[in-house]
Amino acid sequence: MHARAAVMKGPGEIAIERFAVPEAEEGSVVLQMSLAGICGTDKHSFRGETTQYAGTQHERRTAFPVICGHENVGIVADVGGEVLATDGSALRVGDRVVPAANVACGRCYYCLNGYPYYMCDHLENYGNSLSCSREPHLLGGWSEYLYLLPNTPIFRVPPELPDEVAVLTEVMAVTHGIDTAQAVLALHGRPSFGYGALVLGVGPLGLCHVVKARLGGAGKIFATDRFSSRLALAEELGADAVWNVSTTSSDERAEALLERTHGRGAEIVVDCSGVPETFEESLRMVAPGGVIVEVGAFVDLGTVGVNPSADICAPNVSIIGVGGETTVSYEPSLDLMAAQIGRYPLEKIVSHRIPLGTVVTALQLAQRDEAMQVVLDPRGQSPRQVSGAEGAR
């Protein structure tokens, strides 16, 4: 049996290729893919912006040729021996699961001392560092089948959670920075609820942060973006005020925020924009004693000017850098989203489900105003838009 996969051979170059579907070796799992998300990192790789973890011992570039796709949901098709899901139960053929995006070694200093697993010295990333030139080839989600290496954390999907929401699990798991920011506020003697939150950039990652802030106790939520459709959805998901950066200046946005926060700014500012310039805006918008969560700078796009005294020390600002999701964030994210089905419009975050064979169309669409989260459907026959109840199946 062979599987089709979308292979990114280099920046701007993608081809559909076929690979033999391997049997699962001991400790491994073969997953029949249901949906795979298009992440901001994938868009960067397609544009040739490939330097990740810049300036650290983990610095790397996308391992072309690569089958992208690390936001995945699928059905277990084969299991090599006894493989346990993270709930401790044995996986069986037919189980619906979300796999972690990364595989840590479990042996290095960072693994043994409780650091986030993306800090592992020997980290492997599905759809990124795992090149499809390496056997068994199917090491990314933009394919009909995905091969999961031994020690990959695998999470069961609650039965009430539709694929169109479950595919957001990895993205929602990245929002753990808000949890840390709330804890920092509490350490400073500030309430960890009722705070003002500002999200800069409301693509899929930013929209998930809006959801997390609303469900996590934010009092007021604000958002910025250059696409009006995303701002409209941010409002539907809980944002109290939004500003389009294409039609407002940084000064105007800062003034509008101060008017709505009694002159203080937002206690938690989350930068999801994916461009470095917004970090400077984060420093302008954060309240004294507040927290900035920088989660949009996974790919190195350059430096910005920061005054450590005036921007950080004098206003007592804390800055949290988030390099990815944590393994302990997946299961709570699944449970959180499952609890909101029918009460909160999570299904609207996935706006388009596109067949695997039209992946370039999907990538182009994912960077336009009309799209929120675009996902690839290996079983799909024609591009279609997902909305409302249609997304919940």
Backbone hydrogen bonds in HBPLUS format (Angstrom, degrees):
<---DONOR---> <-ACCEPTOR-->    atom                        ^
c    i                          cat <-CA-CA->   ^        H-A-AA   ^      H-
h    n   atom  resd res      DA  || num        DHA   H-A  angle D-A-AA Bond
n    s   type  num  typ     dist DA aas  dist angle  dist       angle   num
A0021-VAL N   A0001-MET O   2.90 MM  20  5.80 173.1  1.91 152.0 151.2     1
A0003-ALA N   A0019-PHE O   2.74 MM  16  5.38 157.6  1.78 153.7 160.1     2
A0019-PHE N   A0003-ALA O   2.94 MM  16  5.38 153.3  2.02 145.0 152.8     3
A0144-GLU N   A0004-ARG O   2.96 MM 140  5.77 147.1  2.07 167.6 174.2     4
A0005-ALA N   A0017-GLU O   2.83 MM  12  5.46 144.8  1.95 157.7 165.8     5
A0017-GLU N   A0005-ALA O   2.88 MM  12  5.46 163.3  1.91 161.7 163.5     6
A0006-ALA N   A0142-TRP O   2.89 MM 136  5.66 167.3  1.91 165.6 168.8     7
A0007-VAL N   A0015-ALA O   2.79 MM   8  5.34 168.8  1.81 164.1 160.6     8
A0015-ALA N   A0007-VAL O   2.96 MM   8  5.34 154.1  2.03 142.6 149.6     9
A0008-MET N   A0066-VAL O   2.83 MM  58  5.33 166.0  1.85 160.2 156.6    10
A0066-VAL N   A0008-MET O   3.04 MM  58  5.33 158.9  2.08 137.0 141.8    11
A0009-LYS N   A0013-GLU O   2.87 MM   4  5.57 136.7  2.06 142.4 155.2    12
A0013-GLU N   A0010-GLY O   3.01 MM   3  5.32 163.2  2.04 138.8 136.0    13
A0012-GLY N   A0046-PHE O   2.84 MM  34  5.06 119.2  2.21 120.3 137.5    14
A0028-SER N   A0025-GLU O   2.88 MM   3  5.41 161.7  1.92 145.9 146.1    15
A0027-GLY N   A0080-GLY O   2.75 MM  53  5.18 162.8  1.78 143.3 138.9    16
A0080-GLY N   A0028-SER O   2.88 MM  52  5.16 167.6  1.89 161.9 157.9    17
A0029-VAL N   A0148-LEU O   3.11 MM 119  5.06 157.3  2.16 137.9 144.4    18
A0148-LEU N   A0029-VAL O   2.74 MM 119  5.06 173.4  1.75 172.6 170.3    19
A0030-VAL N   A0078-ASP O   2.89 MM  48  4.99 166.7  1.91 141.5 144.9    20
A0077-ALA N   A0030-VAL O   2.79 MM  47  5.49 167.3  1.80 158.5 160.1    21
A0078-ASP N   A0030-VAL O   3.26 MM  48  4.99 143.3  2.40 139.1 136.4    22
A0031-LEU N   A0146-LEU O   2.78 MM 115  5.02 174.4  1.78 156.9 158.8    23
A0146-LEU N   A0031-LEU O   2.79 MM 115  5.02 156.0  1.85 146.6 154.7    24
A0032-GLN N   A0075-ILE O   2.75 MM  43  5.13 165.9  1.77 163.7 158.9    25
A0075-ILE N   A0032-GLN O   2.85 MM  43  5.13 160.4  1.89 148.5 150.4    26
A0033-MET N   A0144-GLU O   2.99 MM 111  5.35 152.1  2.07 126.4 133.7    27
A0034-SER N   A0073-VAL O   2.93 MM  39  5.72 159.8  1.97 144.2 144.5    28
A0035-LEU N   A0073-VAL O   3.21 MM  38  5.59 161.0  2.25 147.2 151.0    29
A0073-VAL N   A0035-LEU O   3.12 MM  38  5.59 147.6  2.23 163.7 161.7    30
A0036-ALA N   A0376-LEU O   3.05 MM 340  5.18 145.2  2.18 140.0 149.3    31
A0376-LEU N   A0036-ALA O   2.72 MM 340  5.18 167.0  1.74 156.0 156.5    32
A0037-GLY N   A0071-GLU O   2.80 MM  34  5.01 160.4  1.84 144.3 150.8    33
A0038-ILE N   A0374-VAL O   3.07 MM 336  5.92 141.6  2.22 171.2 168.0    34
A0042-ASP N   A0039-CYS O   3.02 MM   3  5.20 122.4  2.37 100.0 113.9    35
A0043-LYS N   A0039-CYS O   3.19 MM   4  6.65 151.4  2.28 147.7 155.4    36
A0044-HIS N   A0040-GLY O   2.96 MM   4  6.30 155.0  2.02 148.6 155.5    37
A0045-SER N   A0041-THR O   2.94 MM   4  6.23 161.5  1.98 150.4 154.9    38
A0046-PHE N   A0042-ASP O   2.97 MM   4  6.20 157.5  2.02 147.1 153.0    39
A0047-ARG N   A0043-LYS O   3.04 MM   4  6.30 141.0  2.20 142.3 152.6    40
A0047-ARG N   A0044-HIS O   3.05 MM   3  5.12 124.8  2.36  96.4 111.0    41
A0049-GLU N   A0044-HIS O   2.81 MM   5  4.87 155.4  1.87 148.9 142.0    42
A0048-GLY N   A0045-SER O   3.02 MM   3  4.99 154.5  2.09 100.8 108.8    43
A0300-ASP N   A0051-THR O   2.94 MM 249  5.68 165.6  1.96 157.1 161.9    44
A0052-GLN N   A0060-ARG O   2.88 MM   8  5.44 170.3  1.89 163.2 165.0    45
A0060-ARG N   A0052-GLN O   3.06 MM   8  5.44 155.9  2.12 143.5 149.0    46
A0056-THR N   A0053-TYR O   3.31 MM   3  5.98 151.3  2.40 141.8 140.0    47
A0059-GLU N   A0056-THR O   3.14 MM   3  5.45 165.7  2.16 115.3 116.2    48
A0064-PHE N   A0062-THR O   3.06 MM   2  5.90 132.3  2.30 105.2  91.7    49
A0063-ALA N   A0128-ASN O   3.15 MM  65  6.17 166.1  2.17 149.0 153.4    50
A0132-CYS N   A0065-PRO O   3.06 MM  67  6.04 147.6  2.17 132.1 141.7    51
A0142-TRP N   A0068-CYS O   2.86 MM  74  5.71 152.9  1.94 162.4 154.1    52
A0141-GLY N   A0069-GLY O   2.85 MM  72  4.15 163.7  1.87 117.6 120.7    53
A0074-GLY N   A0097-VAL O   3.07 MM  23  5.73 163.1  2.10 161.4 166.7    54
A0097-VAL N   A0074-GLY O   2.92 MM  23  5.73 161.5  1.96 161.3 167.4    55
A0076-VAL N   A0095-ASP O   2.83 MM  19  5.32 162.6  1.86 153.9 159.2    56
A0094-GLY N   A0076-VAL O   2.83 MM  18  5.18 162.5  1.86 139.9 144.4    57
A0091-LEU N   A0083-VAL O   2.84 MM   8  5.84 170.1  1.85 176.2 172.7    58
A0085-ALA N   A0089-SER O   2.85 MM   4  5.63 166.2  1.87 170.8 167.5    59
A0088-GLY N   A0085-ALA O   2.94 MM   3  5.53 161.1  1.98 122.1 125.1    60
A0086-THR N   A0154-ILE O   2.92 MM  68  5.93 155.7  1.98 166.9 168.5    61
A0095-ASP N   A0092-ARG O   3.10 MM   3  5.81 160.9  2.13 144.1 144.1    62
A0157-VAL N   A0096-ARG O   3.15 MM  61  5.89 164.9  2.17 145.1 141.6    63
A0098-VAL N   A0155-PHE O   2.81 MM  57  5.19 156.7  1.86 151.2 159.3    64
A0155-PHE N   A0098-VAL O   2.89 MM  57  5.19 171.5  1.89 149.1 151.2    65
A0100-ALA N   A0153-PRO O   2.85 MM  53  5.38 158.7  1.89 169.6 164.5    66
A0126-TYR N   A0101-ALA O   3.02 MM  25  5.70 161.5  2.06 157.7 163.4    67
A0103-VAL N   A0124-GLU O   2.82 MM  21  5.16 155.3  1.89 152.3 157.0    68
A0124-GLU N   A0103-VAL O   3.06 MM  21  5.16 157.9  2.11 143.4 150.2    69
A0112-LEU N   A0108-CYS O   2.97 MM   4  6.14 161.8  2.00 158.1 163.4    70
A0113-ASN N   A0109-TYR O   3.09 MM   4  6.07 119.5  2.48 139.3 152.8    71
A0115-TYR N   A0110-TYR O   3.14 MM   5  5.18 155.8  2.21 159.9 158.2    72
A0119-MET N   A0116-PRO O   2.93 MM   3  5.82 165.6  1.95 129.6 132.6    73
A0120-CYS N   A0117-TYR O   3.25 MM   3  5.56 168.0  2.26 113.2 115.2    74
A0128-ASN N   A0125-ASN O   3.31 MM   3  5.30 148.8  2.42 127.4 121.5    75
A0130-LEU N   A0125-ASN O   3.15 MM   5  5.88 150.8  2.24 163.7 155.4    76
A0127-GLY N   A0139-LEU O   3.03 MM  12  6.26 149.5  2.12 145.6 143.8    77
A0134-ARG N   A0131-SER O   3.20 MM   3  5.73 164.1  2.23 110.8 115.6    78
A0137-HIS N   A0134-ARG O   2.73 MM   3  5.37 144.9  1.85 133.0 138.3    79
A0138-LEU N   A0136-PRO O   2.80 MM   2  5.84 143.3  1.93 103.3  95.4    80
A0139-LEU N   A0137-HIS O   2.80 MM   2  5.61 131.7  2.03 112.7  97.2    81
A0147-TYR N   A0138-LEU O   2.72 MM   9  5.48 170.7  1.73 166.2 165.9    82
A0143-SER N   A0141-GLY O   2.71 MM   2  5.28 140.8  1.86 102.7  91.3    83
A0152-THR N   A0149-LEU O   3.24 MM   3  5.91 139.1  2.42 142.6 141.0    84
A0161-LEU N   A0158-PRO O   2.99 MM   3  5.53 165.5  2.01 122.4 127.1    85
A0165-VAL N   A0162-PRO O   2.99 MM   3  5.54 157.7  2.04 115.8 123.0    86
A0166-ALA N   A0162-PRO O   2.86 MM   4  6.10 168.9  1.87 158.4 162.2    87
A0167-VAL N   A0163-ASP O   2.94 MM   4  5.90 151.7  2.02 153.7 156.3    88
A0168-LEU N   A0165-VAL O   2.92 MM   3  5.47 159.9  1.96 116.8 123.5    89
A0169-THR N   A0166-ALA O   3.03 MM   3  5.43 166.3  2.05 119.6 121.7    90
A0171-VAL N   A0168-LEU O   3.02 MM   3  5.27 112.8  2.48 104.3 120.5    91
A0172-MET N   A0168-LEU O   2.84 MM   4  6.07 165.9  1.86 164.5 169.3    92
A0173-ALA N   A0169-THR O   2.81 MM   4  5.99 145.6  1.93 148.3 158.6    93
A0174-VAL N   A0171-VAL O   3.07 MM   3  5.35 144.4  2.20 103.5 113.7    94
A0175-THR N   A0172-MET O   3.09 MM   3  5.49 156.4  2.14 109.0 116.3    95
A0178-ILE N   A0175-THR O   3.00 MM   3  5.85 154.4  2.07 125.3 129.8    96
A0179-ASP N   A0176-HIS O   3.07 MM   3  5.13 119.1  2.45  96.9 111.6    97
A0180-THR N   A0176-HIS O   3.12 MM   4  6.53 157.7  2.17 151.3 156.8    98
A0181-ALA N   A0177-GLY O   2.89 MM   4  6.10 156.0  1.95 144.5 151.5    99
A0182-GLN N   A0178-ILE O   2.93 MM   4  6.15 155.8  1.99 149.2 154.8   100
A0183-ALA N   A0179-ASP O   3.07 MM   4  6.37 152.4  2.14 144.0 151.5   101
A0184-VAL N   A0180-THR O   2.90 MM   4  6.23 149.6  2.00 148.7 157.6   102
A0185-LEU N   A0181-ALA O   2.97 MM   4  6.27 159.4  2.01 150.8 155.6   103
A0186-ALA N   A0182-GLN O   3.05 MM   4  6.33 156.4  2.11 145.1 151.3   104
A0187-LEU N   A0183-ALA O   2.92 MM   4  6.22 149.6  2.02 144.5 153.1   105
A0188-HIS N   A0184-VAL O   3.06 MM   4  6.36 138.2  2.24 144.6 155.5   106
A0188-HIS N   A0185-LEU O   3.12 MM   3  5.15 129.6  2.38  95.2 108.6   107
A0190-ARG N   A0185-LEU O   2.80 MM   5  5.02 155.2  1.86 154.0 146.5   108
A0189-GLY N   A0186-ALA O   2.97 MM   3  5.03 158.7  2.01 108.4 111.9   109
A0194-GLY N   A0217-GLY O   2.62 MM  23  5.78 165.7  1.63 163.6 161.8   110
A0219-GLY N   A0195-TYR O   2.72 MM  24  5.15 154.0  1.78 137.2 145.8   111
A0220-LYS N   A0195-TYR O   3.43 MM  25  6.72 156.2  2.49 130.4 135.3   112
A0267-GLU N   A0196-GLY O   2.95 MM  71  5.30 112.5  2.42 120.8 136.6   113
A0268-ILE N   A0196-GLY O   3.04 MM  72  6.36 164.0  2.06 164.0 166.8   114
A0197-ALA N   A0220-LYS O   2.81 MM  23  6.23 162.4  1.84 158.9 164.3   115
A0222-PHE N   A0197-ALA O   2.76 MM  25  6.18 151.4  1.84 153.9 163.6   116
A0198-LEU N   A0268-ILE O   2.90 MM  70  6.40 152.7  1.97 153.9 162.6   117
A0270-VAL N   A0198-LEU O   2.74 MM  72  6.13 166.7  1.76 167.8 172.6   118
A0199-VAL N   A0222-PHE O   2.88 MM  23  6.27 158.6  1.92 144.8 149.4   119
A0224-THR N   A0199-VAL O   3.04 MM  25  6.54 147.0  2.15 158.6 161.2   120
A0200-LEU N   A0270-VAL O   2.83 MM  70  6.16 165.6  1.85 163.8 168.7   121
A0272-CYS N   A0200-LEU O   2.81 MM  72  5.60 149.8  1.90 146.8 157.1   122
A0201-GLY N   A0224-THR O   2.79 MM  23  5.51 150.2  1.88 136.8 144.0   123
A0207-LEU N   A0203-GLY O   2.79 MM   4  5.96 162.2  1.82 165.8 171.7   124
A0208-CYS N   A0204-PRO O   3.01 MM   4  6.21 153.4  2.08 144.6 151.2   125
A0209-HIS N   A0205-LEU O   3.09 MM   4  6.40 143.9  2.23 140.8 150.8   126
A0209-HIS N   A0206-GLY O   3.09 MM   3  4.98 119.6  2.47  91.0 106.4   127
A0210-VAL N   A0206-GLY O   2.92 MM   4  6.29 145.2  2.04 145.8 155.8   128
A0211-VAL N   A0207-LEU O   3.00 MM   4  6.32 160.1  2.04 149.8 154.3   129
A0212-LYS N   A0208-CYS O   2.88 MM   4  6.09 163.5  1.90 146.3 151.0   130
A0213-ALA N   A0209-HIS O   2.87 MM   4  5.97 160.4  1.91 145.8 151.0   131
A0214-ARG N   A0210-VAL O   2.97 MM   4  6.18 161.4  2.01 149.6 154.7   132
A0215-LEU N   A0211-VAL O   2.87 MM   4  6.07 174.4  1.87 161.7 163.0   133
A0216-GLY N   A0212-LYS O   2.77 MM   4  5.62 129.8  2.02 136.7 150.5   134
A0218-ALA N   A0213-ALA O   2.91 MM   5  5.33 161.6  1.94 161.3 156.8   135
A0217-GLY N   A0214-ARG O   3.46 MM   3  5.70 170.8  2.47 106.5 108.4   136
A0240-ASP N   A0221-ILE O   2.65 MM  19  5.37 151.2  1.73 141.9 150.1   137
A0223-ALA N   A0241-ALA O   3.11 MM  18  6.65 142.6  2.26 145.2 155.5   138
A0243-TRP N   A0223-ALA O   2.93 MM  20  6.46 146.7  2.04 151.3 162.1   139
A0225-ASP N   A0243-TRP O   3.32 MM  18  6.83 146.4  2.44 151.8 157.9   140
A0245-VAL N   A0225-ASP O   2.88 MM  20  5.75 154.4  1.94 131.9 139.8   141
A0231-LEU N   A0227-PHE O   3.26 MM   4  6.57 154.5  2.33 145.9 153.2   142
A0232-ALA N   A0228-SER O   2.94 MM   4  6.17 152.2  2.02 147.9 155.2   143
A0233-LEU N   A0229-SER O   3.12 MM   4  6.40 154.2  2.19 142.7 148.8   144
A0234-ALA N   A0230-ARG O   2.88 MM   4  6.11 152.0  1.95 145.1 153.6   145
A0235-GLU N   A0231-LEU O   3.04 MM   4  6.34 150.0  2.13 145.4 152.1   146
A0236-GLU N   A0232-ALA O   3.12 MM   4  6.44 151.8  2.20 140.1 147.9   147
A0237-LEU N   A0233-LEU O   2.86 MM   4  6.13 138.5  2.03 146.7 158.5   148
A0239-ALA N   A0234-ALA O   2.88 MM   5  5.51 166.8  1.89 141.5 139.3   149
A0238-GLY N   A0235-GLU O   3.11 MM   3  5.18 159.1  2.16 101.3 107.7   150
A0247-THR N   A0244-ASN O   3.15 MM   3  5.66 154.5  2.22 111.5 118.4   151
A0253-ARG N   A0249-SER O   2.97 MM   4  6.30 157.2  2.02 153.1 159.2   152
A0254-ALA N   A0250-SER O   2.93 MM   4  6.12 160.7  1.97 149.9 155.3   153
A0255-GLU N   A0251-ASP O   2.96 MM   4  6.13 161.0  1.99 148.9 154.0   154
A0256-ALA N   A0252-GLU O   2.96 MM   4  6.12 158.5  2.00 145.1 151.0   155
A0257-LEU N   A0253-ARG O   2.95 MM   4  6.14 156.5  2.00 149.0 155.0   156
A0258-LEU N   A0254-ALA O   3.00 MM   4  6.21 163.2  2.03 150.7 155.1   157
A0259-GLU N   A0255-GLU O   3.02 MM   4  6.23 152.5  2.10 146.6 153.9   158
A0260-ARG N   A0256-ALA O   3.31 MM   4  6.54 140.1  2.48 137.1 146.3   159
A0260-ARG N   A0257-LEU O   3.04 MM   3  5.22 128.6  2.32  99.3 112.8   160
A0261-THR N   A0258-LEU O   3.23 MM   3  5.09 155.5  2.30  98.4 105.8   161
A0263-GLY N   A0258-LEU O   2.77 MM   5  4.27 159.4  1.81 148.1 143.2   162
A0264-ARG N   A0261-THR O   3.08 MM   3  5.57 161.7  2.11 114.3 120.0   163
A0266-ALA N   A0285-MET O   3.06 MM  19  6.34 152.5  2.14 155.7 158.4   164
A0287-ALA N   A0266-ALA O   2.80 MM  21  5.07 160.6  1.84 129.2 128.3   165
A0291-VAL N   A0267-GLU O   2.76 MM  24  6.13 161.2  1.79 159.2 162.8   166
A0269-VAL N   A0291-VAL O   2.92 MM  22  6.37 160.5  1.96 158.3 164.7   167
A0293-VAL N   A0269-VAL O   2.74 MM  24  6.12 164.6  1.76 161.3 166.0   168
A0271-ASP N   A0293-VAL O   2.88 MM  22  6.22 161.8  1.92 160.2 165.7   169
A0295-VAL N   A0271-ASP O   3.14 MM  24  5.90 155.7  2.20 145.0 152.5   170
A0296-GLY N   A0271-ASP O   2.93 MM  25  5.81 111.5  2.41 159.6 154.6   171
A0279-PHE N   A0276-PRO O   3.04 MM   3  5.75 160.8  2.08 120.8 126.7   172
A0280-GLU N   A0277-GLU O   3.16 MM   3  5.77 136.1  2.37 111.8 120.6   173
A0282-SER N   A0278-THR O   2.84 MM   4  6.13 146.9  1.95 144.1 153.4   174
A0283-LEU N   A0279-PHE O   3.19 MM   4  6.53 150.6  2.28 144.2 150.1   175
A0284-ARG N   A0280-GLU O   3.26 MM   4  6.61 139.1  2.44 137.9 148.7   176
A0284-ARG N   A0281-GLU O   3.04 MM   3  5.01 125.4  2.35  94.4 109.1   177
A0285-MET N   A0281-GLU O   2.98 MM   4  6.18 143.2  2.12 149.0 159.1   178
A0285-MET N   A0282-SER O   3.18 MM   3  5.14 124.9  2.50  93.6 107.4   179
A0286-VAL N   A0282-SER O   3.04 MM   4  6.05 139.0  2.21 153.3 160.6   180
A0290-GLY N   A0287-ALA O   2.84 MM   3  5.02 144.4  1.96 140.6 137.0   181
A0289-GLY N   A0315-PRO O   2.79 MM  26  6.11 151.2  1.87 170.3 175.8   182
A0318-SER N   A0290-GLY O   3.03 MM  28  6.40 168.4  2.04 157.0 160.2   183
A0292-ILE N   A0318-SER O   2.79 MM  26  6.23 161.0  1.83 158.6 164.1   184
A0320-ILE N   A0292-ILE O   2.76 MM  28  6.10 167.1  1.78 169.7 174.2   185
A0294-GLU N   A0320-ILE O   2.84 MM  26  6.12 160.9  1.88 164.2 170.8   186
A0322-VAL N   A0294-GLU O   3.05 MM  28  6.14 166.7  2.07 158.2 154.5   187
A0311-ASP N   A0307-ASN O   2.79 MM   4  5.36 157.3  1.84 156.2 163.3   188
A0312-ILE N   A0308-PRO O   3.28 MM   4  5.21 143.0  2.42 112.1 120.9   189
A0313-CYS N   A0308-PRO O   2.92 MM   5  6.24 171.3  1.92 162.6 165.2   190
A0314-ALA N   A0309-SER O   2.85 MM   5  5.80 174.5  1.86 162.7 164.3   191
A0317-VAL N   A0312-ILE O   2.95 MM   5  4.98 160.4  1.99 148.5 152.1   192
A0316-ASN N   A0313-CYS O   2.98 MM   3  4.97 152.1  2.06 104.5 113.1   193
A0329-SER N   A0326-THR O   3.05 MM   3  5.32 158.9  2.09 108.6 115.2   194
A0330-TYR N   A0327-THR O   3.43 MM   3  5.81 157.3  2.48 108.6 113.8   195
A0333-SER N   A0329-SER O   3.10 MM   4  6.05 146.0  2.22 138.3 147.9   196
A0333-SER N   A0330-TYR O   3.03 MM   3  5.12 116.9  2.44  97.4 113.6   197
A0334-LEU N   A0330-TYR O   2.91 MM   4  6.26 156.6  1.96 158.0 164.7   198
A0335-ASP N   A0331-GLU O   2.96 MM   4  6.23 164.0  1.99 154.5 158.7   199
A0336-LEU N   A0332-PRO O   2.77 MM   4  5.88 155.1  1.83 144.8 152.3   200
A0337-MET N   A0333-SER O   2.99 MM   4  6.13 167.5  2.01 150.5 153.3   201
A0338-ALA N   A0334-LEU O   2.92 MM   4  6.06 159.3  1.96 147.2 153.7   202
A0339-ALA N   A0335-ASP O   2.99 MM   4  6.10 150.4  2.08 144.4 151.4   203
A0340-GLN N   A0337-MET O   3.05 MM   3  5.26 145.8  2.17 103.3 113.5   204
A0341-ILE N   A0338-ALA O   3.40 MM   3  5.49 162.1  2.44 103.7 108.7   205
A0343-ARG N   A0340-GLN O   2.84 MM   3  5.17 160.3  1.88 131.3 135.4   206
A0344-TYR N   A0340-GLN O   2.95 MM   4  5.38 135.7  2.15 170.7 161.2   207
A0346-LEU N   A0344-TYR O   2.74 MM   2  5.73 142.5  1.88 106.9  97.3   208
A0348-LYS N   A0345-PRO O   3.14 MM   3  5.76 161.4  2.17 115.6 121.1   209
A0349-ILE N   A0346-LEU O   3.08 MM   3  5.84 168.9  2.09 123.1 126.6   210
A0373-GLN N   A0349-ILE O   2.83 MM  24  5.77 160.1  1.87 168.4 162.8   211
A0351-SER N   A0373-GLN O   2.93 MM  22  5.68 139.0  2.10 136.2 148.7   212
A0386-VAL N   A0351-SER O   2.87 MM  35  5.12 157.6  1.92 121.3 128.4   213
A0375-VAL N   A0352-HIS O   2.97 MM  23  6.36 166.0  1.99 158.6 162.2   214
A0353-ARG N   A0384-ARG O   3.06 MM  31  5.81 163.1  2.09 164.4 169.8   215
A0384-ARG N   A0353-ARG O   3.27 MM  31  5.81 156.2  2.33 150.0 157.0   216
A0354-ILE N   A0375-VAL O   2.85 MM  21  6.20 167.7  1.86 163.6 166.1   217
A0377-ASP N   A0354-ILE O   2.77 MM  23  5.71 159.4  1.81 144.0 147.7   218
A0358-THR N   A0355-PRO O   3.13 MM   3  5.74 160.5  2.17 116.5 122.3   219
A0362-ALA N   A0358-THR O   3.08 MM   4  6.43 150.8  2.16 145.3 154.2   220
A0363-LEU N   A0359-VAL O   2.88 MM   4  6.20 154.2  1.94 152.5 158.5   221
A0364-GLN N   A0360-VAL O   2.99 MM   4  6.23 161.9  2.03 151.6 156.2   222
A0365-LEU N   A0361-THR O   2.87 MM   4  6.01 158.7  1.92 148.4 155.0   223
A0366-ALA N   A0362-ALA O   2.91 MM   4  6.05 151.3  1.99 145.6 153.1   224
A0367-GLN N   A0364-GLN O   3.24 MM   3  5.58 157.3  2.29 106.6 113.4   225
A0368-ARG N   A0365-LEU O   2.98 MM   3  5.33 160.6  2.02 124.1 123.0   226
A0371-ALA N   A0368-ARG O   3.28 MM   3  5.89 165.5  2.30 117.7 122.1   227
A0380-GLY N   A0377-ASP O   2.99 MM   3  5.21 158.0  2.04 112.1 119.1   228
A0390-GLU N   A0387-SER O   3.13 MM   3  5.70 132.2  2.37 146.9 142.3   229
A0391-GLY N   A0388-GLY O   3.15 MM   3  5.94 148.0  2.25 118.0 124.4   230
A0392-ALA N   A0389-ALA O   3.05 MM   3  5.31 148.7  2.15 106.5 115.8   231
